[in-house]
């Protein structure tokens, strides 16, 4: 099937879904209605892009016919200018369609669990980890996503974190945040540095697609539960009663903990979600290893051993080493303005995948 046959089939399916959703009977089965509505929304961007492409092709054919019969020089120049513009637009629209038709990661629409850990650099690394947490929290606000800190361990340095676990929920969160997995490096003069020397520290970020109950089978006998007192804010009850929950998955050795909620039951539910997510991520990693190398790119392998980005404070510069992207707006980026970096990573990923499709 050619690309345009595929696009025509998608458009027909989109129209069929529109009719089904307009039927009052569809709303009586909410599960089916949500499934239809999601498929309709997923196809919408492709259909709109195809409509723009088809209209541009039609206008180009009409303009060429008009040029053949036009005698007046002024009109010929106007028509020719329109033809030139359309000939420039059509390849761009075709490229957009190719990108939209690329197979989507099955996890792209999911919420995420983000684990941030201080690496080399001692107290300065812990302070940098706190900076990354704030950066992602502010980015989530810009995206109208919900961001919750599920668990954390503070460092000996006030304001620093040895590690923290965030949950981010919203529209296509994993599709956007998956590029943040890796080692982030900072270069700056610590407040405790008396000689003014620049220090290099690091923190690791792991972005995991949140699993659903149907994704992973967890047997009750494979779990070990224990509780402890929350170390964070939340009032006397939270700090005096063992509301925090830690779960160990015995077969894999995976350990998760949650202390954010006010009750032990709520923390247990949150911790179970975190456990499912970690086990699901392990499954995805195994599947990723089995995929064709041509379908993998540098930004989607999830290789967390590589230094993906450097934040250079003296030069107010942020560099993403995977794609050679550089910005001198470090203060804005640390305030959550990650849009340009993430869009550049998405474009790089799409280009690599298109090249793999053509091989």
ZASE-210795 format. One record per residue: residue in three letters; x, y, z negated of N, C-alpha, C, O, CB in turn. Coordinates in steps of 0.2 Angstrom, whole numbers, plus 2048, in hexadecimal, padded with zeros to 3 digits. Glycine has a CB too. Example, Ala and Ser with C-alpha at 12.3 -4.5 7.8 and 13.67 -1.06 7.14 Angstrom:
ALA8427E47D983E7EA7D98427F07D98477EF7D68397EA7D3 SER8407F57DD8447FB7DC8408007D98438067D88467FD7E3 
END
This chain:
UNK8047FA8008008008008048068008098077FC7FB8007FA UNK80380B8058078118058058167FF8008157FC80681580C UNK80981B7FE80881F7F98018237F97FE8247F480D8257F8 UNK7FF8248007F98288017F38238007EE8267FE7F982B808 UNK7F481D8027EE8188017ED8187F97E88177F77F0811804 UNK7F38177F57F28177EE7EF81D7EB7EB81C7E67F98167EB UNK7F18237EE7EE8297EB7E68297ED7E282C7E97F182F7EE UNK7E48277F37DD8277F47D98227F07D48247EE7DC8257FC UNK7DC81D7EE7D98187EA7D881B7E37D381A7E07DD8117EA UNK7DD81E7E17DD8227DA7D88277DA7D48277D57E48257D8 UNK7D782B7DF7D28307E07CB82D7DF7C682F7DC7D28347E6 UNK7CA8277E37C38247E37C28217DC7BC8217DA7C381E7E8 UNK7C781E7D97C681C7D27C48217CD7C08207C97CC8187CF UNK7C78277CE7C682D7CA7BF82F7CB7BB8317C67CB8337CC UNK7BC82F7D17B58317D27B082C7CF7AB82E7CC7B48317DA UNK7B28257CF7AE8207CC7AE8217C57A98207C27B18197CE UNK7B48237C27B48247BB7B082A7B97AC8297B37BB8257B8 UNK7B082F7BD7AC8357BB7A48337BB7A18357B77AD83A7C0 UNK7A282F7C079B82D7C07998287BA7948297B779A8297C6 UNK79E8247B879D8207B279C8247AC7988227A77A281A7B1 UNK7A18297AB7A082D7A579A8317A579883379F7A78317A5 UNK7988337AA7928377AB78B8337A97868367A779183A7B2 UNK78C82D7A97868297A77858297A078982779C7878217AA UNK77F82B79E77E82B79677F82479378082478D77782D795 UNK77E81F79677F81879378681779178781378D77D813798 UNK78B81B79479281979379481B78C79881878979681D798 UNK79082178979282378378F81E77D79181F77778E82A782 UNK78B81A77F78881577A78E81077778D80D77278281177D UNK79380F77C79880B77A79E80F7797A281077E79980577F UNK7A08117737A58167727AC8147747B08177777A581876B UNK7AD80D7737B480A7747B580A77C7BA80C77E7B4803772 UNK7B08087807B08087877B181078A7B481178E7AA80578A UNK7AD8147867AD81B7897B481E7887B682278C7A881F785 UNK7B781D7827BE8207817C381D7867C78207897C081E77A UNK7C28167887C681378D7C58167937CA8187977C580C78D UNK7BF8177957BE81A79C7C082279C7C38247A17B681A79D UNK7BF8257977C182C7967C982D7977CB83279A7BE830790 UNK7CC8287937D48297947D682779B7DB82B79D7D782478F UNK7D382279E7D58217A57D48277AA7D88287AE7D281A7A8 UNK7CE82A7A87CC8307AC7D18357AC7D38397B07C58327AB UNK7D38377A57D883C7A47DF83A7A77E283F7A97D883D79C UNK7E18347A67E78327A97E88337B07ED8357B37E982B7A7 UNK7E28327B47E38337BB7E283A7BE7E383C7C37DD82F7BE UNK7DF83E7B97DD8457BB7E38497BE7E284C7C47DB8497B5 UNK7E98497BB7EF84D7BE7F084A7C57F284E7C97F584D7B9 UNK7F08447C67F28417CD7ED8437D27EF8457D77F28397CC UNK7E68437D07E18457D57E284C7D77E184E7DC7DA8437D2 UNK7E38517D27E38587D37E98597D77E985D7DC7E485C7CC UNK7EF8567D67F58577DA7F48547E17F68577E67FB8537D7 UNK7F084F7E27EF84C7E97EA8517ED7EB8527F37EB8457E8 UNK7E58547E97E18597EC7E585F7EF7E38617F47DB85B7E7 UNK7E98617EB7ED8677ED7F28657F37F28697F87F28697E7 UNK7F485F7F37F885D7F97F485C7FF7F685E8047FC8567F7 UNK7EE8597FE7EA8588047E785F8077E786080D7E3854802 UNK7E68648027E486A8057E986E8087E887180E7E186F7FF UNK7F086D8067F58708097F786D8107F88718157FC870805 UNK7F68678117F78638177F186681C7F38678227F685C816 UNK7EB86681A7E686981E7E78708207E68718267DF86881A UNK7E987481C7EA87B81D7F087C8227F08808277EC87F817 UNK7F58778227FB8778267F987582D7FB879832800873824 UNK7F487082E7F286E8357EE8748387EE87583E7EE868834 UNK7E98778347E587C8367E98828397E888583E7E087E831 UNK7EE8848357F388A8367F788883D7F788D8417F888B831 UNK7F988283E7FC8808447F888184A7FA88384F7FF879843 UNK7F287F8497ED87F84F7EB8878507EB8898567E687C84D UNK7EB88B84B7E989284C7EF89584F7EE89A8547E8895845 UNK7F589384E7FB8968517FB8958587FE89985C80289484E UNK7F988F85A7F988D8627F58928667F789486B7F7886863 UNK7EF8948637EB8988677EB8A08657E88A48687E4896866 UNK7F08A28617F08A985F7F58AD8647FA8AA8657F28AA858 UNK7F28B28667F68B686B7FA8BC8687FF8BE8697F28B9871 UNK7F68BF8637F98C68607FF8C485B7FF8BF8577F48C985C UNK8048C885C80B8C785980A8C785180D8C384E8108CB85B UNK8068CC84F8068CD8488028C78458048C583F8018D4846 UNK7FD8C58487F98BF8457FE8B98457FE8B58417F38BE849 UNK8028B884B8068B284B80B8B284680D8AD84380A8B2852 UNK80E8B88448128B983E80F8B78388138B38348158C083E UNK8098B98378068B78308048B08308058AD82B7FF8BB830 UNK8028AD8358018A68358078A283580789D8317FD8A483C UNK80D8A48388138A08378168A183081889C82E8188A383C UNK8148A782D8178A78268138A282181689F81D8168AE823 UNK80C8A182380889D81F80B89582080B89181C80189D821 UNK80C89482680F88D82881688C82481788782281088D830 UNK81A89182482089082181F88F81982388B816825896822 UNK81B89281681989280F81788B80E81988780981489780D UNK81288881280F88281181487C81281487780F809881816 UNK81987D81781E87881882387881282687381182287A81F UNK82387D80F82787D80982487A8038278767FF829884807 UNK81D87B8028198787FD8188717FD81886D7F881287C7FC UNK81786E80381586780481A86280181885E7FE81386680B UNK82086380382585E80082585F7F882685A7F582C860803 UNK8248657F58248657EE81E8627EB81F85E7E682486D7EC UNK8188627EF81285F7EC8138577ED8118547E980C8617F0 UNK8168557F281884E7F381C84B7EE81B8467EB81B84D7FA UNK82184F7EC82684D7E782284D7E08238487DC82C8527E6 UNK81E8517DF8198517D981584B7D88158477D38158577D8 UNK8128497DE80E8437DE81383D7DD8108387DA80B8427E5 UNK81983C7E081D8377DF81E8367D781F8307D48248377E3 UNK82083C7D482183B7CD81B8397C981B8357C48238427CA UNK81583C7CB80F83A7C780D8327C880A82F7C480983E7C9 UNK80F82F7CE80E8287CF8138247CC81281D7CC80E8277D6 UNK8188267C981D8227C581A81E7C08158217BC8238267C2 UNK81B8187BF8188147B981A8187B281F81A7B181B80D7B9 UNK8158187AE81581B7A88188167A38168107A380F81F7A6 UNK81C81979E81D815798817813794813818793823818794 UNK81680D79381080B78F80F80F78880980F78680F80478E UNK81481178681481477F81481C77F81381F77A81A81277B UNK81481F78581482678680E82978280F82F78081482878D UNK80882778280282A77F8028297787FE82C7747FC827782 UNK80782677580782476E80982A76980D82E76B80A81E76C UNK80782A76380A82E75E81182B75C81382675E80682E758 UNK81582F75881C82C75781E82D74F81B83074C82183075B UNK82382874E82682974782D82B74983182874D826822743 UNK82F83074583683374783A83274083883573B83683B749 UNK84082F74184582E73C84B83273D84E83274284782673B UNK84C83673885283B73885783973285583972D850842738 UNK85D83873486283672F86883A73086B83B73586382F72F UNK86B83D72A87184072A87783B72B877836729872844723 UNK87B83E73088183973288783C72F88883E729881839739 UNK88C83C73389383E73189384672F89084A73389883D736 UNK89684872989684F72889485072189485671F89285272D UNK89284B71D89084D71688A851715885851718896850712 UNK88B85671088685B70F88485F71587E860716888860709 UNK88886171988786571F88286172487E86372788D867723 UNK88385A72487F85672887885572687385572988284F729 UNK87885571F87185571C86D85B71D86785B71E872854714 UNK87186171D86D86871E86B86872686686B72787286D71D UNK86F86572A86E865731868860732863862737874862735 UNK86785B72F86185672F85B85A72D85685973186285072B UNK85C85E72885686372685486872C84E86972D857866720 UNK85986A72F85886F73585486B73A85086E73D85F872737 UNK85686573C85386174184B86073F84786074385685B742 UNK84A85E73984385D73783F86373883A86373A84385B72F UNK84286973683E86F73783D87173E837873740841875733 UNK84286F74284187174983C86D74C83886F75084886F74D UNK83B86674A83686274D82F86474A82A86374E83885B74C UNK82F86674482986874182686E74582086E74682986973A UNK82A87374682887974A82687775182287A75482D87E749 UNK82A87375482887175B82186D75B81D86F76082D86C75E UNK82086975681986675681486B75580E86B758819861750 UNK81587175181087675180F87975780987B75981287B74B UNK81487A75B81387E76280F87976680C87C76B81A87F765 UNK81087276580C86E76A80586C76780186876A81086776A UNK80386F7617FD86E75E7FC86675C7F786375C7F786F763 UNK80286475A80285D75780285D75080486274D80985975A UNK80185874D80185774580885474480984F7477FB853742 UNK80B85773F81285473D81285373581185873181885873F UNK81384D73381384B72C81984872A81C84372D80D84772A UNK81C84A72482284772182084171D81C84271882684C71D UNK82183B71F81F83571C82483371682183071181E82F720 UNK82A83471782F83171283583571383783871883082A713 UNK83983670E83F83A70E84483870884183670383E84270E UNK84A83A70984F839703853840704857841709854833704 UNK8538446FF85684A6FE85E8496FD85F8446FA85384F6F9 UNK86284D6FF86984D6FE86B8516F78678546F486D850704 UNK8718506F58738536EF87485B6F087385F6EC87A8516ED UNK87485D6F78748646F986D8666F98698646FD8788656FF UNK86B86C6F586486E6F68638706FD8668737008648746F1 UNK85D86E6FF85A86F70685C86A70B85A86B71185D876708 UNK86086570986286070E85F85A70D85C85870886A85F70D UNK85F85671285C84F71286184A71586484B71A85584F717 UNK86184471186583F71386183B71986483971E86783A70E UNK85B83B71885683871D84F83A71C84D83C71785783071D UNK84B83A72284483B72184183872784383672C843843722 UNK83A83672683683372B83083872C82C83972783482C728 UNK82F83973282983E73482483A73882683573C82C844738 UNK81E83B73881983973C81683E74081484373E813835738 UNK81683E74781484374C80E84075080F83B753819845750 UNK8088437508028417538008467577FF84C7557FD83E74E UNK7FD84575D7FA8497627FA8467697F984076A7FE850762 UNK7FA84B76E7F984877580084777880484B7797F584E779 UNK80084077A80683E77D80D84077A81284277D807841785 UNK80D83F77381384176F81983D77181E84077281183F768 UNK81983677281E83277382183477A82783477B81D82B773 UNK81D83677F81F83778682483D78582883E78A81983978A UNK82384278182784878082D84777B83284977D82384E77D UNK82C84477583184377083683E77183B83E76E82D84276A UNK83583977683983377684083577984583177783682E77C UNK84183B77C84883D77E84C840778852841779847843783 UNK84984077284D84376C85183E76985583F764848846767 UNK85083776A85383276785B83276985D83376E85182B769 UNK85F83276386683276486A83675F86783875A86883676B UNK87083775F87483B75A87584275C87784476287B83875A UNK87284675887384E75987985075587984F74F86C851756 UNK87D85575888385775588285F754880862758889855759 UNK88586174E88586874D88C86B74C89086774888086A747 UNK88D87074E89487474D89387B74A89087F74D898874754 UNK89587C74489488274189888373A89B87E73888C88373F UNK89888973889C88A73189788972C89388D72B89F891731 UNK89988472789488372289588871D89A88C71C89687C71E UNK88F88971988F88F71489588E70F89789370C88888F710 UNK89788870D89C8867088A388770B8A888670789B87F705 UNK8A48887118AA8887158AD88F7138AB8947168AA88771C UNK8B389070F8B689670E8BB8997138BC89F7138B9896707 UNK8BD8947178C289671C8BF8987238C389A7288C789171D UNK8B88977238B589972A8B689472F8B58967358B88A072C UNK8B888E72D8B98897328B28867358AE8857318BE883730 UNK8B288473B8AC88173E8AD87973C8B287673E8AC882746 UNK8A787773A8A786F7388A286C73D89D86F7408A486E731 UNK8A386673F89F86274389B85D73F89E85973C8A285F749 UNK89585D73F89185873B88C85574088B85774688D85B735 UNK88884F73E88384C74287D84973E87E848738887846746 UNK87884874287284573F86F84174586F84374B86D84A73C UNK86C83B74386983774886283874885F83974386B82F747 UNK85F83774E85783874F85583175285883075885583E752 UNK85082E75084D82875384582A75484282B74F84E82274F UNK84382975A83C82B75B83982475D83B82176283B830761 UNK83482275983181B75B82981C75C826820759832817754 UNK82781976182081976381C81675D81D81075C81E81676A UNK81781975B81381675580F81075880B81075D80E81B752 UNK81080B75480C80475680580475380480874E8107FE753 UNK8018017577FA7FF7547FA7F87527FF7F47537F580075A UNK7F57F774E7F47F074B7F57EA7507F77E574E7EE7EF747 UNK7F27EB7567F27E675B7F97E575E7FA7E07617ED7E8760 UNK7FD7EA75D8047E97608087E475D80C7E07608077F0760 UNK8087E375680C7DF7538097DB74E8047DE74A8127E474F UNK80A7D574D8077D074980B7D07428117CE7438067C974C UNK8097D273D80C7D27368097CD7328037CE73080D7D9734 UNK80C7C872F8097C472A80A7C67238107C872280C7BC72B UNK8057C671F8067C871880B7C571480F7C87107FF7C7715 UNK80D7BE7168127BB7128197BD71481E7BB7118117B3713 UNK8197C17198207C371C8227CA7198277CD71A8207C4723 UNK81D7CC71481E7D37118207D370A81D7CF7068187D7713 UNK8247D77088267D87018247E06FF8277E470282D7D66FF UNK8207E16FA81E7E86F88217E96F28217E56ED8167E86F8 UNK8237F06F18247F26EA8237FA6EA8227FD6EF82C7F16E8 UNK8227FC6E481F8036E38248076DF8288046DB8188036E0 UNK82480E6E08298126DB8268196DB82181A6DF8308126DE UNK82881D6D78268246D68288286DC82E8286DE8288266CF UNK82482C6DE8258316E382A8366E182A8386DB81F8346E6 UNK82F8386E583483D6E38338446E58368486E483B83B6E5 UNK82D8446E882B84B6EB82684F6E882484D6E282984A6F2 UNK8248546EB81F8586E88188556E88178506EC81E85F6EB UNK8138576E480C8556E58098546DF8038516DE80D84E6E8 UNK80B8576D98088576D380A8516CE80E84D6D08008566D4 UNK8088526C880A84D6C38088466C480C8426C380784F6BC UNK8028456C780083E6C880583B6CD8078356CC7F983E6CB UNK80683E6D380B83B6D881283A6D58158356D780C8406DE UNK81483E6D181B83D6CE81B8386C88218356C781E8446CC UNK8168376C58168326BF81482B6C08158276BD8128356B9 UNK80F82B6C580D8246C78108226CD8138256D18058256C9 UNK81181B6CD8158186D38108186D980E8126DB8178116D1 UNK81081D6DD80C81E6E381081C6E980D81A6EE8098256E3 UNK81681D6E981A81C6EF81B8146F081B8106EB82181F6EE UNK81B8126F681B80B6F882180A6FD82280E7018148096FC UNK8248046FB8298027008277FA7028257F66FE8308016FC UNK8287F97098267F370B82C7F070F8307F37138207F3710 UNK82E7EA70D8337E67118307E071582D7DC7138387E370C UNK8327E171C8307DB7208367D672083B7D772382F7DE728 UNK8347D071D83A7CB71B83D7C87218437C87218377C6717 UNK8397C672683D7C372C8417C87308477C67328377C1731 UNK8407CE7308447D37348497D772F84E7DA7328407D8738 UNK8477D772984B7DC7248497E372584D7E77228527DB726 UNK8447E57298427EC72983F7EE72383B7EB72083D7ED72F UNK8417F472083E7F771A83B7FE71C83F80271F8447F7715 UNK8357FF71A83280671B83080871482E80470F82D805720 UNK82F80F71382C81170D82881870F82981B713832813708 UNK82381970A81F81F70B81D82270481B81E70081981E70F UNK81E82970381D82C6FD8198326FE8188366F982382D6F9 UNK81683370481383A70680C83A70380A84070081383B70D UNK8088357038018357018018356F98058346F67FD82F704 UNK7FB8376F77FA8376F07F88316EC7F88306E67F483C6EE UNK7F682C6F07F48256ED7F88206F07FB8206F67EC8246EF UNK7F981A6EC7FD8156EE7FA8116F47FD80F6F97FD8106E9 UNK7F38116F57F080E6FB7F18127017F380F7067E880E6F9 UNK7F18187017F281C7077FA81C7097FB81B70F7F1824705 UNK7FE81B70480581B70680681470980B81370D80A81C700 UNK80380F7068038087098018087108048047147FF803705 UNK7FC80B7127F980B7197FE80F71D7FF80C7237F280F719 UNK80181471B80681871F80C81372080F81372580881E71B UNK80E81071B81480C71B813806720818804724816809714 UNK80D80372080C7FE72580C80072C80E7FD7308057FB723 UNK80A80672D80A80973481180A73681380973B806810734 UNK81680D73181D80D73282080773482480673882081172D UNK81E8017308217FB73181F7F87388237F673C81F7F672C UNK8187F973A8167F774181A7FA74681C7F774B80F7F8741 UNK81B80174581F80574A82680274B82880275081F80C748 UNK8298017458307FE7468317F87498357F774E8337FE73F UNK82C7F374882C7ED74B82A7ED75282D7E97568277E8747 UNK8267F27548247F375B82A7F675F82B7F476481E7F875B UNK82D7FA75B8337FD75F8387F876083C7F876583680375B UNK8397F375C83E7ED75D83C7E97638407E776783E7E9756 UNK8357E87638327E47698347E87708367E577582B7E3768 UNK8337EF76F8347F377583B7F377783D7F377D8317FA774 UNK83F7F37738477F37748497ED77784D7ED77C84B7F476D UNK8467E77758477E17788457E07808487DE7848447DB774 UNK83F7E378183C7E37878407E878C8417E67928357E6787 UNK8437ED7898477F278D84D7EF78F84F7F07958487F8788 UNK8507EB78B8567E778D8557E379385A7E17978597E3787 UNK84F7E079484E7DB79984C7DF79F84B7DB7A58487D7797 UNK84A7E579F8487E97A584E7E97AA8547E97A98467F07A4 UNK84C7EB7B08517EC7B68557F27B48527F77B384E7EC7BD UNK85C7F27B58607F77B385F7FD7B88608037B58687F57B4 UNK85C7FC7BD85B8027C28558067BF85480C7C18597FF7C9 UNK8518037BB84B8077B884D80A7B284880D7AE8458027B8 UNK85380A7B085580D7AA8598147AB85D8137B08588097A5 UNK8588197A785C81F7A885F8217A185E81E79C8588257AB UNK8648257A286882779C86382979686582879086D82C79D UNK85E82D79885A83079385482C79085182D78B857836795 UNK85482679384E82179185081B78E84C81778C849820796 UNK85781A78D85981378A85981378385980E78086081278C UNK85881978085781977885E81777585E81576F852815776 UNK86381877886A81777686C81C77086D82177286F81677B UNK86B81A76A86C81F76587382076287482375E86781D75F UNK87881C76687F81D764882823767887825765882817765 UNK87F82576C88282B77088083276D87A83376B88082B778 UNK88583676D88383D76B88084077188284277688A841769 UNK87984277087584477687584C77687484F77B86E842775 UNK87684F77087585777087A85A76B87B85776686E85976F UNK87D86076D88186476887E86B76787C86E76C88886476B UNK87D86D76187B87375F88187775C883876757875873759 UNK88387C76088988075F88788775C88588B76088E880765 UNK88788875588588E75288989475488789975688588D74B UNK89089375489489975589389C75C8938A275D89B898755 UNK89189876189089A76888889A76A88789C76F89489676D UNK88489976587D89976687B89576C87789777087A8A0767 UNK87E88F76C87D88B77287B88477087D88176B88488A776 UNK87688177487487A77487587777A87387977F86C87A772 UNK87987177A87A86D78087886677F87986377A88286D781 UNK87486478487285D78587685978987685B78F86A85C787 UNK87A85578788085278A87D84D79088184B79488484E786 UNK87784A78F87584579487484879B8748457A086E842791 UNK87284F79B8708527A18748587A287385C7A88688537A1 UNK87885A79E87C86079F87886679E87A86C7A187F8607A6 UNK87386679A86E86C79987287079487386E78E86786A797 UNK87287779587587B79087088178F86D88479487C87E792 UNK86F88378986B88978786E88D78287288A77D864887785 UNK86E89478387189877E86C89B77986D8A077687589E781 UNK86689877886189A77486089676E85B89376C85A89A778 UNK86689476B86689076586189275F85D88D75D86D88F762 UNK86089875D85C89A75885489875A85189675685C8A1757 UNK85389976084C89876284A89076384588E76184A89B769 UNK85088C76584F88576584E88275E84A87E75D855882768 UNK85288575985188275284B88474F84988274A85788574E UNK84788975284088B75083B88775483588975383F893751 UNK83D88275783887D75B83787F76283387C76583287E757 UNK83B88376583A88576C83E87F77084388177383C88C76E UNK83B87977183F87477483C87377B83F86E77F83E86E770 UNK83887777D83487678483987578A83887078E83087B785 UNK83E87978A842879790847873790848870796847880790 UNK84987178B84E86B78A84A86578C84C86179085186B783 UNK84486478984085E78A83D85E79183D85879483A85E786 UNK83C86479483986379B83F8617A083E85E7A583786A79E UNK84586479E84B8627A284D85A7A284F8577A78518667A0 UNK84C85879C84D85179B84884C79F8498477A284D84F793 UNK84184F79E83C84B7A283E84B7AA83D8467AD83584F7A1 UNK8408517AC8418527B384784D7B584784A7BA8438597B5 UNK84C84D7B18528487B284F8417B285183D7B78578497AD UNK84B83F7AE8498387AD8458377B38458317B68448387A7 UNK84083B7B583C83A7BB8408397C283F8357C68378407BC UNK84583D7C284A83D7C884D8367C884E8337CE84F8437C8 UNK8508347C385382E7C284F8287C48518237C885682D7BB UNK8498287C28448237C38428237CA84181D7CD83E8247BE UNK8418297CD83F8297D48458267D98438227DD83E8307D7 UNK84B8277D78508257DB85181D7DA8528197DF8578287D8 UNK84F81A7D484F8137D38498107D784A80A7D984E8127CB UNK8448137D883E8117DB8408107E383D80C7E68388157DB UNK8448157E58468157EC84B8107EE84C80E7F484881C7EE UNK84F80D7E98548087EB8528027ED8557FD7EE8598087E5 
END
